Amino acid sequence: MIWTEEQLELAKKYKTLEDIPEEERRYKCHTCHMVVEESPCPNCGETHLEIMCPLDHCGCSHDIIEKIEYCPLCGQPICPECGSHDVSQVSRVTGYLADVAGWNQGKQQELKDRSRYTVA
C-alpha cells in the first residue's frame, strides 16, 4: 500500500477517528456521495456525516481481489494493493455471496480474526 508520509504521521498521531480535531477532519456524505471538509454537508445539508479516515484516498480501481486487509487507524477493510477504503467485502455463506457490511459487529470481528492458509 502506498501512503504519504503525512498520512502515516496522522495514523501514528491519532488512536481513533474521533481523536482527530474537527479542523483536520474530512467527512464522507452518503447522501450526495461527496468528500467534504465541514459538517453539515455544504452540498445537500446532510448532518449525519461519517468521519473519514485520513489514510483513505477514496478511489480503488481494482475489481475483485482474493484477500482484504484492515486499516491500522480505523480498522475498516481496505484494498491490499492501493490502501483505499472504497471496498465492499463479501463472503460466501451457505452457498450465497453476501456483503459483510450488513453483519453485526461480533460477526465482522470474527471475520477479521480468521486465520487464512494456503494449501500447496
Secondary structure, DSSP 8 states (H G I E B T S, - for coil): ----HHHHHHHHH-SSGGGS-GGG--EEETTTTEEESSSS-TTT-----EE--TT--S-------S--EE-TTT--EE-TTT--S----EEEETTEEEEGGGS-HHHHHHHHH-------
